[in-house]
Amino acid sequence: MPTCIQMVMYKLSIPLIPAEEIGHELGLVVRPEDGYLFYEARTSTTPPIAGYGTRIYEPEFELNTAFERMGVPLRYSIKPIQELSNANELTDELKKSEATDSNALLCFNHGALVDDPSRDWGHVVVFDRIIDGKLRIIDPSPTHPKWRLIEPDKMFSAMEKHGEKKTASGIWTLSKTK
């Protein structure tokens, strides 16, 4: 998610902050064996309720609170997956986002999208556009293609799966505040 936020910052000509710092401000928790990868890591042998990663569901780490703390002129809003009935509604919302050139991020269960149950955690990508009825996403994951097309039904299902937990599953919009 921090890299997705950086992509939006870059697009909006907001000075960049290191992804690691953004992650820390969003409550990033990693496995103990991954702690060496970070200068100031929070580690845990048991994953937080939404899985390893950021904890934006906790008030201290909520996106808008963190943006203020970091001096980043962005405002976060969400269309939760629970407000969408099906993949067609998801596609309709994303068509609106594309038409207005807004900055939409998609939050979902990573394992459900990539057919790998061992990846049972949240993941965030940047929505780019709709091509031939498919969602083109920009994915910062080190193990998957950076640009790829996803069937809306597949994304909707992955969002629904992540929405079963206390998460921010759905369509996020990041808007510049100044």
C-alpha positions as CSV (number, residue, x, y, z in Angstrom):
1,M,0.0,0.0,0.0
2,P,2.7,2.6,0.7
3,T,4.0,2.2,-2.8
4,C,0.5,2.8,-4.2
5,I,0.2,6.0,-2.1
6,Q,3.6,7.1,-3.5
7,M,2.3,6.5,-7.1
8,V,-0.7,8.9,-6.3
9,M,1.7,11.4,-4.7
10,Y,3.9,11.3,-7.8
11,K,0.9,11.8,-10.1
12,L,-0.3,14.8,-8.1
13,S,3.2,16.3,-7.8
14,I,3.3,15.8,-4.0
15,P,6.9,15.5,-2.7
16,L,7.6,11.8,-2.1
17,I,8.2,10.2,1.3
18,P,10.0,6.8,1.6
19,A,7.5,3.9,1.4
20,E,9.0,2.5,4.6
21,E,8.1,5.7,6.5
22,I,4.6,5.7,5.1
23,G,4.2,2.0,6.1
24,H,5.5,2.8,9.6
25,E,3.0,5.6,10.0
26,L,0.2,3.2,8.9
27,G,1.1,0.7,11.6
28,L,3.1,-1.8,9.5
29,V,3.7,-5.1,11.2
30,V,5.9,-7.8,9.7
31,R,7.0,-11.3,10.7
32,P,10.0,-11.4,12.9
33,E,12.1,-13.0,10.2
34,D,11.4,-10.0,7.9
35,G,12.2,-7.3,10.5
36,Y,15.8,-6.9,9.3
37,L,14.4,-5.4,6.1
38,F,13.2,-2.3,7.9
39,Y,15.1,0.3,10.0
40,E,12.2,0.6,12.5
41,A,10.2,-2.6,12.3
42,R,7.2,-3.7,14.3
43,T,7.2,-7.5,14.4
44,S,4.8,-10.1,15.7
45,T,4.8,-13.9,15.7
46,T,1.0,-13.8,15.2
47,P,-0.5,-11.7,12.4
48,P,-2.8,-8.8,13.2
49,I,-6.5,-9.4,12.5
50,A,-6.3,-8.3,8.9
51,G,-2.9,-10.1,8.4
52,Y,0.6,-8.8,8.3
53,G,0.9,-5.4,6.8
54,T,-0.5,-2.0,7.7
55,R,-3.2,-1.5,10.4
56,I,-5.3,1.4,9.0
57,Y,-8.4,0.0,10.8
58,E,-6.9,1.2,14.1
59,P,-7.6,4.9,14.7
60,E,-4.0,5.7,15.4
61,F,-3.0,4.4,11.9
62,E,-6.1,5.5,9.9
63,L,-5.0,7.0,6.6
64,N,-6.2,10.6,7.1
65,T,-4.6,10.7,10.5
66,A,-1.3,9.4,9.2
67,F,-1.4,11.8,6.2
68,E,-1.8,14.7,8.6
69,R,1.0,13.5,10.8
70,M,3.3,13.2,7.8
71,G,2.2,16.5,6.3
72,V,1.0,14.8,3.1
73,P,-1.9,16.8,1.5
74,L,-4.1,13.8,0.7
75,R,-7.6,12.9,1.9
76,Y,-8.8,9.3,1.9
77,S,-12.3,8.1,1.4
78,I,-13.7,4.6,0.8
79,K,-16.6,2.9,-0.9
80,P,-16.7,-0.3,1.2
81,I,-17.2,-3.5,-0.6
82,Q,-20.4,-4.1,1.5
83,E,-22.0,-1.2,-0.4
84,L,-21.5,-2.9,-3.8
85,S,-23.9,-5.8,-4.7
86,N,-21.9,-7.4,-7.5
87,A,-19.1,-7.1,-10.0
88,N,-21.2,-4.9,-12.3
89,E,-21.6,-2.3,-9.6
90,L,-17.9,-2.4,-9.0
91,T,-17.2,-1.9,-12.7
92,D,-19.7,1.0,-12.8
93,E,-18.0,2.7,-9.9
94,L,-14.6,2.3,-11.5
95,K,-15.9,3.7,-14.8
96,K,-16.9,6.8,-12.9
97,S,-13.4,7.0,-11.4
98,E,-11.8,6.6,-14.8
99,A,-14.0,9.3,-16.4
100,T,-13.1,11.8,-13.7
101,D,-9.4,10.8,-13.5
102,S,-9.7,10.2,-9.8
103,N,-7.1,8.3,-7.9
104,A,-8.7,4.9,-7.1
105,L,-7.0,2.2,-5.1
106,L,-8.5,-1.3,-4.7
107,C,-8.2,-3.2,-1.4
108,F,-8.8,-6.9,-1.4
109,N,-7.6,-10.4,-0.2
110,H,-4.4,-11.0,-2.1
111,G,-4.6,-14.8,-2.0
112,A,-8.2,-14.8,-3.4
113,L,-7.1,-12.7,-6.4
114,V,-4.0,-14.8,-7.2
115,D,-5.5,-18.2,-6.3
116,D,-3.0,-18.8,-3.5
117,P,-4.6,-19.4,-0.1
118,S,-1.3,-19.1,1.6
119,R,-1.4,-15.3,0.8
120,D,-4.4,-14.7,3.2
121,W,-3.9,-11.0,3.7
122,G,-5.0,-7.7,2.4
123,H,-3.3,-6.1,-0.6
124,V,-3.8,-2.8,-2.4
125,V,-3.3,-1.9,-6.0
126,V,-3.8,1.2,-8.2
127,F,-6.8,1.1,-10.6
128,D,-5.7,2.3,-14.0
129,R,-8.5,1.8,-16.4
130,I,-11.0,-0.6,-18.0
131,I,-9.9,-2.4,-21.1
132,D,-12.2,-4.8,-22.9
133,G,-14.3,-5.1,-19.8
134,K,-11.4,-6.0,-17.6
135,L,-9.8,-3.9,-14.8
136,R,-6.2,-2.9,-15.5
137,I,-4.3,-2.6,-12.3
138,I,-0.8,-1.4,-11.3
139,D,0.5,-3.8,-8.7
140,P,3.6,-3.1,-6.6
141,S,3.9,-6.8,-5.5
142,P,7.4,-8.1,-6.1
143,T,5.9,-11.5,-7.2
144,H,3.3,-10.5,-9.8
145,P,3.3,-8.5,-13.0
146,K,3.2,-4.7,-12.4
147,W,0.4,-4.1,-15.1
148,R,-2.3,-6.7,-15.6
149,L,-5.9,-7.2,-16.5
150,I,-8.3,-8.7,-14.0
151,E,-11.8,-9.9,-14.5
152,P,-14.2,-7.8,-12.4
153,D,-15.9,-10.9,-10.9
154,K,-12.5,-12.1,-9.7
155,M,-11.7,-8.7,-8.1
156,F,-15.2,-8.4,-6.5
157,S,-14.8,-11.9,-5.0
158,A,-11.4,-11.0,-3.6
159,M,-12.8,-7.8,-2.1
160,E,-15.7,-9.7,-0.6
161,K,-13.3,-12.2,1.0
162,H,-11.1,-9.5,2.5
163,G,-14.3,-7.7,3.7
164,E,-15.1,-10.7,6.0
165,K,-12.5,-9.3,8.4
166,K,-12.2,-5.9,10.0
167,T,-10.6,-4.3,7.0
168,A,-10.9,-1.4,4.5
169,S,-11.8,-3.6,1.6
170,G,-13.3,-1.8,-1.3
171,I,-12.5,1.2,-3.5
172,W,-10.4,3.9,-2.0
173,T,-10.1,7.4,-3.4
174,L,-7.2,9.7,-2.6
175,S,-7.7,13.4,-3.2
176,K,-5.3,16.2,-3.0
177,T,-6.3,18.7,-0.2
178,K,-4.2,21.7,-1.2
